[in-house]
């Protein structure tokens, strides 16, 4: 005889098996604890059968499902029978700048702009530190060597001016009309002495 097992605590359906026939009463089958002859109902993919003590019931089984609540709190369903609360959403936020208002994701344009501006300023500072500073310092060392030898510094002075213009363009990037949504990065001046020691 087919029997159906359920979890001793939650009552959740575990699977079917076969009852053993009583060795003392032929034709009588022994049904162990936490099992029943009653077959569980057919359940959808997100449902599961649970034994109530007298009959099977069908309950939601959304374990592992994630949902979001205002403003962007992520939750995960871990218990059988729990459902997604009203006003929540299963759609993840489109970006880190979106907040859930109970009906839709709304972009926080101010937060997005502030983060984008900070990212651009950090890149500007990196270029000043890793591009402009080494080039300018190398030109200045080269200029001192040329002056010490009585040479002409006209070309070096022109290159220094070009690098100063580059640095000024970097510093004024936040003043561009489309900052921070769109910026135009200055092009590094072409110079041989900026990349070769003398």
C-alpha positions as YAML, in Angstrom:
chain: A
units: angstrom
residues:
- id: 1
  name: UNK
  ca: [0.00, 0.00, 0.00]
- id: 2
  name: UNK
  ca: [1.27, 3.46, -0.94]
- id: 3
  name: UNK
  ca: [1.68, 5.91, 1.92]
- id: 4
  name: UNK
  ca: [2.83, 9.53, 1.96]
- id: 5
  name: UNK
  ca: [5.35, 10.94, 4.40]
- id: 6
  name: UNK
  ca: [5.41, 14.44, 5.83]
- id: 7
  name: UNK
  ca: [7.82, 16.39, 8.00]
- id: 8
  name: UNK
  ca: [7.21, 15.82, 11.72]
- id: 9
  name: UNK
  ca: [7.41, 19.54, 12.52]
- id: 10
  name: UNK
  ca: [6.36, 21.49, 9.44]
- id: 11
  name: UNK
  ca: [4.03, 18.89, 7.96]
- id: 12
  name: UNK
  ca: [5.56, 19.46, 4.52]
- id: 13
  name: UNK
  ca: [5.20, 16.60, 2.07]
- id: 14
  name: UNK
  ca: [8.40, 14.56, 1.84]
- id: 15
  name: UNK
  ca: [7.53, 11.79, -0.59]
- id: 16
  name: UNK
  ca: [5.81, 8.48, -0.91]
- id: 17
  name: UNK
  ca: [6.69, 4.96, 0.16]
- id: 18
  name: UNK
  ca: [5.13, 1.60, 0.83]
- id: 19
  name: UNK
  ca: [3.63, 0.50, 4.11]
- id: 20
  name: UNK
  ca: [4.71, -2.83, 5.55]
- id: 21
  name: UNK
  ca: [2.13, -5.54, 6.02]
- id: 22
  name: UNK
  ca: [1.53, -6.53, 9.62]
- id: 23
  name: UNK
  ca: [3.18, -9.88, 10.39]
- id: 24
  name: UNK
  ca: [0.34, -10.62, 12.83]
- id: 25
  name: UNK
  ca: [-2.61, -9.51, 10.72]
- id: 26
  name: UNK
  ca: [-2.40, -10.37, 7.04]
- id: 27
  name: UNK
  ca: [-3.98, -7.70, 4.88]
- id: 28
  name: UNK
  ca: [-3.43, -5.04, 7.51]
- id: 29
  name: UNK
  ca: [-0.73, -2.51, 6.79]
- id: 30
  name: UNK
  ca: [1.32, -0.64, 9.33]
- id: 31
  name: UNK
  ca: [1.39, 3.10, 8.82]
- id: 32
  name: UNK
  ca: [4.37, 4.67, 10.59]
- id: 33
  name: UNK
  ca: [4.33, 7.99, 12.35]
- id: 34
  name: UNK
  ca: [4.29, 11.09, 10.15]
- id: 35
  name: UNK
  ca: [2.67, 9.28, 7.24]
- id: 36
  name: UNK
  ca: [-0.82, 8.97, 5.80]
- id: 37
  name: UNK
  ca: [-2.70, 7.01, 3.20]
- id: 38
  name: UNK
  ca: [-4.19, 10.21, 1.77]
- id: 39
  name: UNK
  ca: [-2.46, 11.33, -1.41]
- id: 40
  name: UNK
  ca: [-1.36, 14.97, -1.47]
- id: 41
  name: UNK
  ca: [-2.94, 17.36, -3.98]
- id: 42
  name: UNK
  ca: [-1.17, 18.41, -7.16]
- id: 43
  name: UNK
  ca: [0.77, 21.61, -6.52]
- id: 44
  name: UNK
  ca: [2.05, 24.35, -8.80]
- id: 45
  name: UNK
  ca: [5.77, 25.08, -9.06]
- id: 46
  name: UNK
  ca: [5.62, 27.69, -6.29]
- id: 47
  name: UNK
  ca: [3.41, 25.64, -3.97]
- id: 48
  name: UNK
  ca: [3.84, 22.66, -1.67]
- id: 49
  name: UNK
  ca: [1.52, 20.26, 0.14]
- id: 50
  name: UNK
  ca: [1.44, 20.38, 3.93]
- id: 51
  name: UNK
  ca: [-0.31, 17.96, 6.30]
- id: 52
  name: UNK
  ca: [-2.50, 19.82, 8.80]
- id: 53
  name: UNK
  ca: [-3.07, 16.82, 11.03]
- id: 54
  name: UNK
  ca: [-6.28, 15.84, 9.33]
- id: 55
  name: UNK
  ca: [-5.87, 16.70, 5.68]
- id: 56
  name: UNK
  ca: [-3.48, 18.09, 3.10]
- id: 57
  name: UNK
  ca: [-3.42, 21.81, 2.40]
- id: 58
  name: UNK
  ca: [-1.63, 23.66, -0.35]
- id: 59
  name: UNK
  ca: [0.59, 26.52, 0.78]
- id: 60
  name: UNK
  ca: [2.94, 28.89, -1.06]
- id: 61
  name: UNK
  ca: [6.56, 27.78, -1.31]
- id: 62
  name: UNK
  ca: [8.60, 30.81, -2.33]
- id: 63
  name: UNK
  ca: [11.74, 29.91, -0.41]
- id: 64
  name: UNK
  ca: [14.76, 31.60, -1.93]
- id: 65
  name: UNK
  ca: [12.71, 34.26, -3.68]
- id: 66
  name: UNK
  ca: [13.92, 37.82, -3.23]
- id: 67
  name: UNK
  ca: [11.83, 40.95, -3.01]
- id: 68
  name: UNK
  ca: [12.43, 44.61, -2.28]
- id: 69
  name: UNK
  ca: [10.65, 47.12, -0.08]
- id: 70
  name: UNK
  ca: [11.03, 50.87, 0.32]
- id: 71
  name: UNK
  ca: [13.47, 52.42, -0.13]
- id: 72
  name: UNK
  ca: [15.66, 49.60, -1.46]
- id: 73
  name: UNK
  ca: [15.67, 46.94, 1.27]
- id: 74
  name: UNK
  ca: [16.29, 43.45, -0.08]
- id: 75
  name: UNK
  ca: [14.60, 40.49, 1.63]
- id: 76
  name: UNK
  ca: [14.61, 36.76, 0.97]
- id: 77
  name: UNK
  ca: [11.81, 34.35, 1.78]
- id: 78
  name: UNK
  ca: [13.06, 31.48, 3.93]
- id: 79
  name: UNK
  ca: [9.90, 29.92, 5.33]
- id: 80
  name: UNK
  ca: [7.17, 27.88, 3.69]
- id: 81
  name: UNK
  ca: [3.88, 29.74, 3.58]
- id: 82
  name: UNK
  ca: [5.44, 33.20, 3.52]
- id: 83
  name: UNK
  ca: [4.44, 35.41, 0.60]
- id: 84
  name: UNK
  ca: [5.65, 38.65, -0.90]
- id: 85
  name: UNK
  ca: [4.15, 41.53, 1.08]
- id: 86
  name: UNK
  ca: [1.75, 43.94, -0.53]
- id: 87
  name: UNK
  ca: [3.58, 46.96, -1.89]
- id: 88
  name: UNK
  ca: [6.84, 45.06, -2.41]
- id: 89
  name: UNK
  ca: [8.39, 44.10, -5.74]
- id: 90
  name: UNK
  ca: [10.29, 41.12, -7.08]
- id: 91
  name: UNK
  ca: [11.97, 43.29, -9.74]
- id: 92
  name: UNK
  ca: [15.50, 44.25, -8.62]
- id: 93
  name: UNK
  ca: [16.44, 47.94, -8.63]
- id: 94
  name: UNK
  ca: [17.68, 49.11, -12.06]
- id: 95
  name: UNK
  ca: [20.63, 50.84, -10.42]
- id: 96
  name: UNK
  ca: [22.05, 51.77, -7.04]
- id: 97
  name: UNK
  ca: [20.40, 55.17, -7.45]
- id: 98
  name: UNK
  ca: [16.82, 53.86, -7.59]
- id: 99
  name: UNK
  ca: [14.43, 53.71, -4.63]
- id: 100
  name: UNK
  ca: [11.14, 51.79, -4.38]
- id: 101
  name: UNK
  ca: [8.14, 54.02, -3.62]
- id: 102
  name: UNK
  ca: [5.65, 51.19, -3.16]
- id: 103
  name: UNK
  ca: [4.58, 51.18, -6.80]
- id: 104
  name: UNK
  ca: [7.66, 51.67, -8.94]
- id: 105
  name: UNK
  ca: [11.39, 52.25, -8.91]
- id: 106
  name: UNK
  ca: [12.20, 55.96, -8.90]
- id: 107
  name: UNK
  ca: [15.65, 57.24, -9.72]
- id: 108
  name: UNK
  ca: [17.30, 59.56, -7.20]
- id: 109
  name: UNK
  ca: [18.84, 61.88, -9.77]
- id: 110
  name: UNK
  ca: [20.57, 63.98, -7.12]
- id: 111
  name: UNK
  ca: [22.33, 61.00, -5.57]
- id: 112
  name: UNK
  ca: [23.28, 59.67, -8.99]
- id: 113
  name: UNK
  ca: [24.69, 63.05, -10.03]
- id: 114
  name: UNK
  ca: [26.67, 63.40, -6.80]
- id: 115
  name: UNK
  ca: [28.22, 59.96, -7.19]
- id: 116
  name: UNK
  ca: [29.03, 60.54, -10.85]
- id: 117
  name: UNK
  ca: [30.62, 63.91, -10.02]
- id: 118
  name: UNK
  ca: [32.73, 62.29, -7.30]
- id: 119
  name: UNK
  ca: [33.89, 59.60, -9.74]
- id: 120
  name: UNK
  ca: [34.90, 62.18, -12.34]
- id: 121
  name: UNK
  ca: [36.75, 64.30, -9.78]
- id: 122
  name: UNK
  ca: [38.63, 61.23, -8.61]
- id: 123
  name: UNK
  ca: [39.67, 60.49, -12.21]
- id: 124
  name: UNK
  ca: [40.72, 64.11, -12.69]
- id: 125
  name: UNK
  ca: [42.85, 63.96, -9.55]
- id: 126
  name: UNK
  ca: [44.42, 60.71, -10.75]
- id: 127
  name: UNK
  ca: [45.39, 62.29, -14.07]
- id: 128
  name: UNK
  ca: [46.86, 65.30, -12.29]
- id: 129
  name: UNK
  ca: [48.87, 63.02, -10.00]
- id: 130
  name: UNK
  ca: [49.94, 60.34, -12.48]
- id: 131
  name: UNK
  ca: [50.13, 62.25, -15.77]
- id: 132
  name: UNK
  ca: [50.65, 65.98, -15.24]
- id: 133
  name: UNK
  ca: [52.88, 65.97, -12.16]
- id: 134
  name: UNK
  ca: [55.51, 63.54, -13.52]
- id: 135
  name: UNK
  ca: [55.60, 65.28, -16.91]
- id: 136
  name: UNK
  ca: [55.94, 68.77, -15.43]
- id: 137
  name: UNK
  ca: [58.61, 67.71, -12.95]
- id: 138
  name: UNK
  ca: [60.63, 66.03, -15.67]
- id: 139
  name: UNK
  ca: [60.44, 69.11, -17.88]
- id: 140
  name: UNK
  ca: [61.53, 71.32, -15.02]
- id: 141
  name: UNK
  ca: [64.55, 69.07, -14.33]
- id: 142
  name: UNK
  ca: [65.39, 69.16, -18.02]
- id: 143
  name: UNK
  ca: [65.06, 72.95, -18.06]
- id: 144
  name: UNK
  ca: [67.46, 73.33, -15.13]
- id: 145
  name: UNK
  ca: [70.00, 71.17, -16.91]
- id: 146
  name: UNK
  ca: [69.67, 73.24, -20.09]
- id: 147
  name: UNK
  ca: [70.02, 76.52, -18.17]
- id: 148
  name: UNK
  ca: [73.07, 75.17, -16.36]
- id: 149
  name: UNK
  ca: [74.69, 74.35, -19.69]
- id: 150
  name: UNK
  ca: [73.79, 77.77, -21.18]
- id: 151
  name: UNK
  ca: [71.29, 76.33, -23.65]
- id: 152
  name: UNK
  ca: [68.04, 77.72, -25.08]
- id: 153
  name: UNK
  ca: [64.91, 76.90, -23.06]
- id: 154
  name: UNK
  ca: [62.35, 78.22, -25.57]
- id: 155
  name: UNK
  ca: [61.05, 74.79, -26.59]
- id: 156
  name: UNK
  ca: [60.95, 73.55, -23.00]
- id: 157
  name: UNK
  ca: [59.08, 76.68, -21.88]
- id: 158
  name: UNK
  ca: [56.52, 76.08, -24.62]
- id: 159
  name: UNK
  ca: [56.06, 72.51, -23.50]
- id: 160
  name: UNK
  ca: [55.65, 73.60, -19.87]
- id: 161
  name: UNK
  ca: [53.01, 76.08, -20.97]
- id: 162
  name: UNK
  ca: [51.18, 73.33, -22.85]
- id: 163
  name: UNK
  ca: [51.19, 71.13, -19.76]
- id: 164
  name: UNK
  ca: [49.98, 74.01, -17.61]
- id: 165
  name: UNK
  ca: [47.09, 74.50, -20.02]
- id: 166
  name: UNK
  ca: [46.35, 70.77, -19.73]
- id: 167
  name: UNK
  ca: [46.36, 71.00, -15.92]
- id: 168
  name: UNK
  ca: [44.08, 74.03, -16.00]
- id: 169
  name: UNK
  ca: [41.65, 72.17, -18.25]
- id: 170
  name: UNK
  ca: [41.61, 69.28, -15.79]
- id: 171
  name: UNK
  ca: [40.97, 71.59, -12.84]
- id: 172
  name: UNK
  ca: [38.03, 73.29, -14.55]
- id: 173
  name: UNK
  ca: [36.25, 70.11, -15.67]
- id: 174
  name: UNK
  ca: [33.50, 70.63, -13.02]
- id: 175
  name: UNK
  ca: [32.76, 73.97, -14.71]
- id: 176
  name: UNK
  ca: [31.84, 72.35, -18.02]
- id: 177
  name: UNK
  ca: [28.20, 72.91, -18.99]
- id: 178
  name: UNK
  ca: [27.27, 69.22, -19.13]
- id: 179
  name: UNK
  ca: [29.15, 68.14, -15.98]
- id: 180
  name: UNK
  ca: [28.79, 65.50, -14.58]
- id: 181
  name: UNK
  ca: [26.62, 63.78, -17.20]
- id: 182
  name: UNK
  ca: [29.14, 64.38, -19.96]
- id: 183
  name: UNK
  ca: [32.66, 65.77, -19.81]
- id: 184
  name: UNK
  ca: [35.39, 66.49, -22.36]
- id: 185
  name: UNK
  ca: [38.78, 65.36, -21.13]
- id: 186
  name: UNK
  ca: [41.78, 67.41, -22.30]
- id: 187
  name: UNK
  ca: [44.36, 65.72, -24.51]
- id: 188
  name: UNK
  ca: [47.84, 65.26, -23.05]
- id: 189
  name: UNK
  ca: [50.45, 67.46, -24.75]
- id: 190
  name: UNK
  ca: [52.90, 65.66, -27.01]
- id: 191
  name: UNK
  ca: [56.42, 66.09, -25.70]
- id: 192
  name: UNK
  ca: [59.55, 64.00, -25.89]
- id: 193
  name: UNK
  ca: [61.27, 65.50, -22.87]
- id: 194
  name: UNK
  ca: [58.28, 64.69, -20.68]
- id: 195
  name: UNK
  ca: [58.94, 61.01, -21.11]
- id: 196
  name: UNK
  ca: [62.72, 60.79, -21.24]
- id: 197
  name: UNK
  ca: [65.20, 61.59, -18.49]
- id: 198
  name: UNK
  ca: [68.08, 63.90, -19.33]
...
